[in-house]
């Protein structure tokens, strides 16, 4: 009987296994996972809720959310996209809901719902699941298949092979792929938060502002969206988007760079000047630090006033032109020295992986080694936060599963 081996028991691997087994019930499909737990990343994603996909049902628009892989994914998304993912889970009893920002979660708000669905579908389709059995070595057989040497010393042969191990951070994964003739683009972190060692900012941990515009000095990197202040610096969707688009450039800078922050990006300088004059006219006798603009949280406003060199006792009626100019600068062009990074705990995504030009995106099959396929983050594909990385896993896994189900 023909058989398929899938290396990696994550989202892409499971989706491929289920698709393959359901498309060809007579085909033996086996999933090999090095760790003792399948779908570990699914479990912790979205704070334990699992951000399954994003509510964007146009292939080209969806593909624009990938700093690496945009062009390659347009075709695959025209075949299997977010709407298909929603329908796939619905057909198996799992309803998804969309939040205001477009992120889609199971209505149960529990990643366990997604895990149970995938595990159940795999078992129903007859997929053979092997936890705690990694693949240490792969060799081509004379018959054109693949012989796998497993971590427990066993050797197994399969006619088709899918590598869906997630990112290529581990040297062993890269060695496995390069031994098969493929090129690995160097992996570097793609979604991370920024360290800013500034006491007054660190004291604002928990403060969030939306929207905020941020840009990296000396580059074209600029994003607008929600920002969260943490005890070590800056986070939130806007920071994660900058980190994704600037993954390689920021890595090259050793994560040390200057960041400009505009806390009121929707307001022009002229509009901001008028808004400050309105606050002054309404509160001439009040201390400036205690009479904030409505659009800025009071705790943040107080720190911005202090950072502008305005004394705590200064009243609006005594605000000088030069002091107001400094305050405007702090609001619209606040400069922060970034001195490091922290990987976003729910989205430990890397850019880098199998070179895209070496893979056919109609079938996810290698152009160099027939019968070898790739899916998910092992490819040099990564998306911004919001469900895009999971959708790339579902789509590439589905395409690979369909292709491997066809016996040649």
C-alpha positions as CSV (number, residue, x, y, z in Angstrom):
1,X,0.0,0.0,0.0
2,X,1.3,3.5,-0.8
3,X,2.0,5.6,2.2
4,X,2.7,9.2,3.1
5,X,5.0,10.5,6.0
6,X,4.4,13.8,7.6
7,X,7.2,15.2,9.7
8,X,5.7,17.6,12.3
9,X,2.5,17.4,14.3
10,X,1.5,21.1,14.2
11,X,-1.3,22.9,12.3
12,X,0.2,22.5,8.8
13,X,1.1,18.8,9.4
14,X,-2.3,17.9,10.8
15,X,-4.3,19.8,8.1
16,X,-2.2,18.0,5.4
17,X,-2.6,14.6,7.0
18,X,-6.4,15.0,7.3
19,X,-6.8,16.3,3.8
20,X,-4.6,13.6,2.3
21,X,-6.4,10.7,4.2
22,X,-9.9,12.0,3.5
23,X,-9.0,12.5,-0.2
24,X,-7.6,9.0,-0.5
25,X,-8.9,6.6,2.2
26,X,-6.8,3.8,0.9
27,X,-3.5,5.7,1.5
28,X,-1.5,5.1,4.7
29,X,-0.8,8.5,6.3
30,X,1.5,8.8,9.3
31,X,2.4,11.9,11.4
32,X,5.7,11.9,13.2
33,X,6.1,14.5,16.1
34,X,9.3,14.8,18.1
35,X,7.6,16.2,21.2
36,X,5.1,14.3,23.3
37,X,2.3,16.7,22.4
38,X,0.6,17.4,19.1
39,X,-0.6,20.9,18.1
40,X,1.3,22.6,21.0
41,X,1.4,26.0,19.2
42,X,-2.3,25.8,18.5
43,X,-2.9,25.3,22.2
44,X,-1.2,28.5,23.4
45,X,-2.0,30.7,20.4
46,X,-4.2,33.8,21.0
47,X,-3.8,33.5,24.7
48,X,-5.2,30.0,24.7
49,X,-8.1,31.0,22.4
50,X,-6.5,30.1,19.1
51,X,-6.6,32.9,16.4
52,X,-7.6,30.5,13.6
53,X,-7.7,32.9,10.7
54,X,-8.6,36.5,9.7
55,X,-11.8,37.8,8.3
56,X,-10.5,38.8,4.9
57,X,-11.9,36.8,2.0
58,X,-10.1,38.3,-1.0
59,X,-6.9,36.4,-1.9
60,X,-4.7,39.4,-3.0
61,X,-5.7,41.5,0.0
62,X,-5.0,38.6,2.4
63,X,-1.6,38.0,0.8
64,X,-0.5,41.6,1.5
65,X,-0.3,40.6,5.2
66,X,2.9,38.6,4.6
67,X,6.3,40.3,4.7
68,X,7.7,37.2,3.1
69,X,5.6,35.1,0.8
70,X,3.1,37.6,-0.5
71,X,3.5,36.8,-4.2
72,X,3.8,33.1,-3.7
73,X,0.6,32.9,-1.7
74,X,-1.8,34.7,-4.0
75,X,-2.4,31.5,-6.1
76,X,-2.8,29.2,-3.1
77,X,-5.3,31.6,-1.4
78,X,-7.4,31.6,-4.6
79,X,-7.7,27.8,-4.1
80,X,-8.1,27.6,-0.3
81,X,-8.5,30.8,1.7
82,X,-10.0,32.0,5.0
83,X,-13.6,31.5,3.9
84,X,-12.7,27.8,3.1
85,X,-11.1,27.5,6.6
86,X,-14.3,28.8,8.2
87,X,-16.4,26.3,6.2
88,X,-14.0,23.4,6.9
89,X,-14.3,23.8,10.7
90,X,-18.1,24.5,10.5
91,X,-18.5,21.2,8.5
92,X,-16.9,19.5,11.5
93,X,-19.0,21.2,14.1
94,X,-16.8,24.1,15.0
95,X,-18.1,27.7,14.5
96,X,-15.8,30.6,14.3
97,X,-16.5,34.2,15.2
98,X,-14.9,37.4,14.0
99,X,-13.8,40.2,16.4
100,X,-13.8,43.9,15.5
101,X,-10.2,43.8,14.3
102,X,-10.9,40.8,12.0
103,X,-9.3,38.1,14.0
104,X,-11.3,34.9,14.0
105,X,-11.6,32.5,17.0
106,X,-13.8,29.5,17.9
107,X,-17.0,30.7,19.5
108,X,-15.9,28.7,22.6
109,X,-12.9,31.0,23.0
110,X,-10.8,27.9,23.7
111,X,-8.0,26.5,21.6
112,X,-8.9,23.0,22.9
113,X,-11.9,23.2,20.6
114,X,-9.6,23.4,17.6
115,X,-7.3,20.7,18.9
116,X,-10.2,18.3,19.6
117,X,-11.5,18.9,16.1
118,X,-8.2,18.3,14.4
119,X,-7.4,15.3,16.5
120,X,-10.8,13.8,15.9
121,X,-10.7,14.4,12.2
122,X,-7.3,12.8,11.9
123,X,-8.4,9.7,13.8
124,X,-11.6,9.4,11.9
125,X,-9.7,9.6,8.6
126,X,-7.4,6.8,9.8
127,X,-4.2,8.9,10.2
128,X,-1.5,7.1,12.2
129,X,-0.2,9.5,14.9
130,X,3.3,9.0,16.4
131,X,4.2,11.4,19.3
132,X,7.7,11.4,20.8
133,X,9.0,10.1,17.5
134,X,11.1,12.6,15.7
135,X,12.8,12.1,12.4
136,X,16.6,12.3,12.6
137,X,17.5,11.4,9.0
138,X,15.9,11.2,5.6
139,X,17.3,9.4,2.5
140,X,15.9,8.8,-1.0
141,X,15.3,5.1,-1.8
142,X,16.2,3.5,-5.1
143,X,12.5,3.2,-5.8
144,X,12.0,7.0,-5.5
145,X,10.5,7.0,-2.0
146,X,12.0,8.1,1.3
147,X,13.5,6.2,4.2
148,X,13.2,7.9,7.6
149,X,15.4,7.1,10.6
150,X,13.4,7.9,13.7
151,X,14.6,9.2,17.0
152,X,14.0,5.8,18.6
153,X,16.2,4.1,16.0
154,X,13.4,2.6,13.9
155,X,13.5,2.9,10.1
156,X,10.4,3.4,8.0
157,X,9.8,3.9,4.3
158,X,7.1,6.0,2.6
159,X,6.5,6.9,-1.0
160,X,5.7,10.6,-0.2
161,X,7.1,12.9,2.4
162,X,5.9,16.2,3.8
163,X,8.1,18.3,6.1
164,X,6.0,20.6,8.3
165,X,8.2,21.1,11.3
166,X,7.4,24.8,11.9
167,X,10.3,27.3,11.9
168,X,13.8,26.3,11.1
169,X,15.3,27.5,14.3
170,X,16.7,24.1,15.2
171,X,19.9,23.1,13.4
172,X,18.6,19.6,13.1
173,X,15.6,20.7,11.0
174,X,17.8,22.7,8.7
175,X,20.2,19.8,8.3
176,X,17.3,17.5,7.4
177,X,16.2,19.8,4.6
178,X,19.6,20.8,3.2
179,X,20.5,17.0,3.1
180,X,17.6,16.7,0.6
181,X,19.2,19.4,-1.6
182,X,17.2,22.4,-0.5
183,X,18.4,25.9,0.5
184,X,17.4,27.4,3.8
185,X,17.0,31.2,4.1
186,X,18.6,32.1,7.5
187,X,15.9,32.2,10.2
188,X,15.5,35.3,12.4
189,X,12.7,36.3,14.7
190,X,9.7,37.9,13.0
191,X,7.3,38.9,15.7
192,X,8.7,40.5,18.9
193,X,8.3,43.4,21.2
194,X,10.7,46.2,21.8
195,X,12.8,46.8,24.9
196,X,13.0,50.5,25.9
197,X,14.9,51.2,29.1
198,X,13.2,54.4,30.1
199,X,11.9,54.6,33.7
200,X,9.0,57.0,33.1
201,X,7.8,54.8,30.2
202,X,8.2,51.5,32.1
203,X,6.1,53.0,34.9
204,X,3.2,53.1,32.4
205,X,3.0,49.3,32.0
206,X,-0.6,48.4,31.0
207,X,-1.4,51.7,29.3
208,X,-2.8,51.1,25.8
209,X,-3.4,53.7,23.0
210,X,-5.2,53.3,19.7
211,X,-4.2,54.4,17.2
212,X,-0.5,55.2,17.5
213,X,1.9,55.6,14.6
214,X,5.5,54.3,15.0
215,X,8.5,54.5,12.6
216,X,12.1,53.3,12.7
217,X,14.6,56.0,12.1
218,X,16.7,55.5,9.1
219,X,14.4,53.0,7.4
220,X,11.0,53.0,5.6
221,X,9.4,51.0,8.4
222,X,6.2,52.7,9.6
223,X,3.0,51.3,11.0
224,X,-0.2,52.6,12.7
225,X,-2.4,50.7,15.1
226,X,-2.9,49.8,18.8
227,X,0.1,50.1,21.1
228,X,0.7,48.6,24.6
229,X,3.2,49.9,27.1
230,X,4.9,47.1,29.0
231,X,7.2,47.0,32.0
232,X,10.2,46.6,29.6
233,X,9.1,48.7,26.7
234,X,6.6,48.7,23.9
235,X,4.3,46.0,22.5
236,X,0.9,45.6,20.8
237,X,-0.2,45.0,17.2
238,X,1.5,48.1,15.8
239,X,4.9,47.0,17.3
240,X,4.5,43.4,16.1
241,X,3.7,44.6,12.6
242,X,6.9,46.7,12.5
243,X,8.9,43.7,13.8
244,X,7.5,41.5,11.1
245,X,8.1,43.8,8.2
246,X,11.5,44.8,9.6
247,X,12.6,41.3,10.8
248,X,15.9,41.2,8.8
249,X,16.8,44.9,9.1
250,X,16.2,45.0,12.8
251,X,18.1,41.7,13.3
252,X,21.0,43.3,11.4
253,X,20.9,46.3,13.8
254,X,21.2,43.9,16.7
255,X,17.8,45.2,17.8
256,X,19.3,48.6,18.7
257,X,17.6,51.5,16.9
258,X,15.7,54.7,17.4
259,X,11.9,54.6,17.3
260,X,9.6,57.6,16.7
261,X,6.2,57.5,18.2
262,X,3.2,59.8,17.3
263,X,0.6,59.3,20.0
264,X,-2.0,61.2,18.0
265,X,-1.5,60.2,14.3
266,X,-5.0,61.2,13.2
267,X,-4.4,64.8,14.2
268,X,-2.4,67.3,12.1
269,X,0.0,69.7,13.8
270,X,-2.4,72.5,13.2
271,X,-5.2,70.5,14.7
272,X,-3.1,69.6,17.7
273,X,-2.3,73.2,18.2
274,X,-5.9,74.2,18.2
275,X,-6.8,71.3,20.5
276,X,-4.1,72.4,23.0
277,X,-5.5,76.0,22.9
278,X,-9.0,74.7,23.6
279,X,-7.7,72.8,26.7
280,X,-5.9,75.9,27.8
281,X,-9.0,78.1,27.4
282,X,-11.2,75.7,29.4
283,X,-8.7,75.1,32.2
284,X,-6.5,78.2,32.6
285,X,-6.0,77.7,36.3
286,X,-5.5,74.0,36.3
287,X,-2.1,72.3,36.4
288,X,-1.2,71.0,32.9
289,X,-0.3,67.6,34.1
290,X,-3.8,67.2,35.7
291,X,-5.8,68.5,32.7
292,X,-5.0,66.1,29.8
293,X,-6.3,66.1,26.3
294,X,-9.1,63.6,26.0
295,X,-7.4,61.4,23.4
296,X,-4.4,60.6,25.6
297,X,-4.7,58.5,28.7
298,X,-4.1,60.6,31.9
299,X,-1.2,58.5,33.1
300,X,0.6,58.9,29.7
301,X,-0.3,62.6,29.5
302,X,1.3,63.3,32.9
303,X,4.6,61.6,31.8
304,X,4.6,63.4,28.4
305,X,4.2,66.7,30.2
306,X,7.1,65.9,32.5
307,X,9.3,64.6,29.6
308,X,8.7,67.9,27.8
309,X,10.3,69.7,30.8
310,X,7.1,71.2,32.1
311,X,7.0,71.4,35.9
312,X,4.2,69.7,37.7
313,X,3.0,73.0,39.2
314,X,2.8,74.8,35.9
315,X,-0.7,75.9,35.0
316,X,-2.2,76.1,31.5
317,X,-2.3,79.9,31.7
318,X,1.5,80.0,32.3
319,X,2.4,77.6,29.4
320,X,5.1,79.3,27.3
321,X,5.3,78.9,23.5
322,X,8.6,77.1,23.8
323,X,7.2,74.7,26.4
324,X,4.1,74.0,24.2
325,X,6.4,73.3,21.3
326,X,8.3,70.7,23.4
327,X,5.0,69.1,24.4
328,X,3.9,68.9,20.8
329,X,7.2,67.2,19.9
330,X,6.7,64.7,22.7
331,X,3.2,63.9,21.4
332,X,4.0,63.7,17.7
333,X,7.7,62.8,17.5
334,X,8.6,61.1,20.7
335,X,12.0,59.4,20.3
336,X,12.8,56.1,22.1
337,X,16.0,54.1,22.1
338,X,15.2,50.5,21.6
339,X,17.9,48.2,23.2
340,X,16.6,44.7,22.6
341,X,13.6,42.5,22.0
342,X,11.3,39.9,23.6
343,X,9.7,37.2,21.5
344,X,5.9,37.5,21.5
345,X,4.9,34.6,23.8
346,X,1.9,33.5,21.7
347,X,3.4,34.1,18.3
348,X,6.9,32.8,18.3
349,X,7.3,33.2,14.5
350,X,10.4,33.4,12.5
351,X,11.1,34.5,8.9
352,X,13.4,32.3,6.9
353,X,13.1,28.7,5.9
354,X,12.9,26.7,2.6
355,X,13.6,29.0,-0.3
356,X,10.3,29.6,-2.1
357,X,11.7,29.4,-5.6
358,X,12.5,25.7,-4.9
359,X,8.8,24.8,-4.3
360,X,5.8,24.6,-6.5
361,X,2.9,26.5,-4.9
362,X,0.3,24.6,-6.8
363,X,1.1,21.4,-5.0
364,X,3.7,22.4,-2.4
365,X,6.0,19.9,-3.9
366,X,9.8,20.3,-4.2
367,X,11.1,21.2,-7.6
368,X,14.3,19.4,-6.7
369,X,13.1,16.1,-5.2
370,X,9.9,14.5,-6.5
371,X,7.5,13.3,-3.8
372,X,8.9,15.7,-1.2
373,X,6.5,18.5,0.0
374,X,6.6,21.4,2.4
375,X,3.9,23.2,4.3
376,X,3.6,25.9,7.0
377,X,6.3,27.9,8.7
378,X,9.2,25.7,7.5
379,X,8.9,27.7,4.3
380,X,10.3,31.2,4.1
381,X,6.8,32.6,4.7
382,X,5.6,34.6,7.7
383,X,2.6,36.9,8.3
384,X,1.8,39.7,10.6
385,X,-0.1,38.9,13.8
386,X,-3.9,38.3,13.5
387,X,-4.4,34.8,12.2
388,X,-2.3,35.0,9.1
389,X,0.4,32.5,10.0
390,X,-2.3,29.9,10.8
391,X,-4.0,30.5,7.5
392,X,-0.8,30.0,5.7
393,X,-0.5,26.7,7.5
394,X,-4.0,25.6,6.7
395,X,-3.7,26.6,3.0
396,X,-0.3,25.1,2.3
397,X,-1.2,22.0,4.3
398,X,-4.4,21.5,2.3
399,X,-2.6,21.9,-1.0
400,X,0.1,19.4,0.0
401,X,-2.5,17.0,1.3
402,X,-4.5,17.1,-1.9
403,X,-1.4,16.6,-4.0
404,X,0.0,13.7,-1.9
405,X,-3.3,11.9,-2.1
406,X,-2.9,11.3,-5.8
407,X,-1.0,8.0,-6.3
408,X,1.5,8.2,-9.2
